[in-house]
Amino acid sequence: MSEFIIEGGHKLSGEITPQGAKNEALQVLSAVLLTDQPVTISNLPDIRDTQRYKDILSLLGVKITKLNKDTFTFQADDVNLDVLTTQEFSKLSASIRASIMVIGPLLGRFGKAYAARPGGDQIGRRPLTTHFEGFKHLGADIHLSEDGNFFQLEAQHLKGTYMLLSEASVTGTANIVMAAVLAEGKTTIFNAACEPYLYQLCTMLNNMGAKISGIGSNLLTIEGVEKLHGCEHQILPDMIEVGSFIGMAALNQSAITIKNCACEHLGIIPYTFKKLGIDFEQKDDDIIVHEQECYEVETNMDGSILTIADAPWPGFTPDLISIALVTAIQAKGSVLIHQKMFESRLFFVDQLQGMGAQITLCDPHRAIVIGLHRRKPLRATVMASPDIRAGVSLLIAALSAKGVSTIQNVEQIDRGYQHIVERLNALGAVVERRK
């Protein structure tokens, strides 16, 4: 176990470049199982979750060749399905939620798949219903072990069909799409997730020979093909890092430049942070955040309190709800943060309250933040990271606090943010990693 020691109160300056998108990376890594030909992926983030996923692929027999620090070639020409029933595979699967996405490509290519119940953030219930309903629509038979922790799926021939997803699940849509591209006939998926991650995955699959139309919308049409080939694919910059760095600069009264943001894929994210009063501008593909003594939250036209709520894309991504909440701590004005999708994601606010933040947790889904307006700085304290996004929110708060803070269980942060200590220290932060 490791912890971060953060000396707060240092202004940040300089340039920082977002890593490759974590959520996209885990989807496109799954897609390499769909072909026996080489697939080259660049801008792959060096984070704990992608490292674990590469371990899963290696265990399945995928050959992985490192070309440079963020570019790898994967070739799944000798996949060993027998390892899917081993304890080693079950243990690896249980350590990362994205492991569930091996099912789609394996089912589509080989007609069978096994998976252990996946792990991941403890942010509330994250049912797998969408995944398995989609596989059933395609003709798969699904068997669940007596303890409910192991899934077995079989299908001699997947057949295309129409389906209306009960939830616009990102990983569920990705899993179903990867199975459907090799199914017989046409598959139509309505209420599909349409995040940039899905846009990228579908674009990659088309480059491998798939026939997917409606990319970027919630209605996907897939004409099944017999076989896919290799391709080269570059992962987008991580939009969650972009939002994190905007909030970090604002809370710390700092001026930074976020390079190469792929702004056309950020959706409503910049608009939402503008509503918090943060002053930044887009120049080409960079975002320049200006230093502000104070930023004032907008109110609604009728004078009511601003509400920031998460929603399926193109709504505000739930992965930035924690960042918006912590950014609002030193704003002028009040904000209602409404986390609709996960009932445990706001349970880290007690640690911010211990730092002096004025936050009222109304229920598991809603919190009211009353901005301090710089009347007093946050207090340094000892905290623990419960999940990736809450952990980074605590780190952002600690950077602005008076004194030296400690954040424990930082392996959660490592799951989603690469080399974060070195990158923040390059901006002028004072952060130390300690065992």
Steps between C-alpha positions, in 0.01 A plus 500: 500500500617851419400849603548853372647775717380835365631839606214731411491865406733499199374666184538297183619616161615358171367244255355153553386248238212261567576130484313266268139441600472224760147393409571488128822306559322217680247466216748498213726258689203261511450539124843350420344160583277526190777425249806281460687783329720765670327807647715801593368739765670832579455757779424213740505639858749347742256443785421212732177401320662470156790308653256252653309470176818424308568229759159349419574508126842343556342223706263431209800460271501840330849601386583852613790697352602840638602736220556809716384641833131521399471286185446124499419232244260222601449174311236251611585219257530228766232567762484238776137480615585239762649765729157662532401237756816529711539661840767731361259643244224534761733688732614739226142558382383580850758780523363711214145567383598526132579126499132443418576634150690185398161329464381687189803440277552140618133416450499658156821337380500161675137443595569466870630707788549481874533784747528550872292770664711813448645737760549878480406814692270469800265778392171318525309235307625447144279225358604296195144455377551698178794282397319170542168615358688603186679166473166317541350708219788384278426137584742415779421253778611625841573290806580637845691307764324413826689768692415759233864590440572325169330533160507255211369603159464292185360560152556286194398787275424851616222655293432867449180645640334820622549592865400792720749526786342546843791728593744702288790314659840590356671166566176314425470665159867436426470133595190445286650683201815285514286184495269627227768593245560126436133394531300381201276770353407849618495618860326822600576644844272778624577702816867421445754700698661763276798621706819585310634164623232321294565730204865399512431129548255488207741696280778253588273201425408647160870540429530127577233418242177529700193669354356734765286802417350764728832547680475777760122463537279286724382289205765262366453270203748217455527276194679187616817391318681166499842624607688809617858600424763705683526877514673794665310708755582811703320559831346841570628723783322424828213748538480418871858619544418817307212576739713408800773743399251783440360453850847464652619829349189688617509375858871577525479850344739383231558563131576189296477389139348159425649383171343291224153458652308377193250778577245381242444189716455680837126555458336692785804482731642850426152655522441343843824636646419841348175489702716475812658832400838366388681720251668305220527513123555257218790567265526250217482169687634636831308632801656795684373544857555849637594580859199624700481646847131413500255318274127548539241233439223589257144481620207384291294759314228482764756564776502142628816314597717351223466123469774284350373151427648206315324340202573263212698666220465768374416592861764569764708190564462347850879461520531878543230549763756464783729753328219754455410460867851566630548792258189669642644506855678835454251654256276796575148361515336164550459189286279193522697196387269219388668165442215301346673187380693365802371512856839478677706744299444800729593320821849655497369849586543443873875516436457839331283616790789409729713743299252781563288478185137605539318204350165354601437144387123492445479130410720245318449683171499873584734743672478878541833685487506848653807670356754640748591785260862486625397620847716224644720227352430132539676326791758229444396157625541125455265341244452175308410458134179295459499496118687651205306824456442570869870438558602763247241740644663459843840557339376824339363616836828415677699703245304809606497428875709673763761259635600142418232243415523124462292291259504127558397216265634690200508179296143601413632820341769300318223304331400802293777764503849427369812633674284758676761597762768577243260690276362717782844572642606619153229768536635615837305274736678337794380139515693198623410133465586294807461129570 
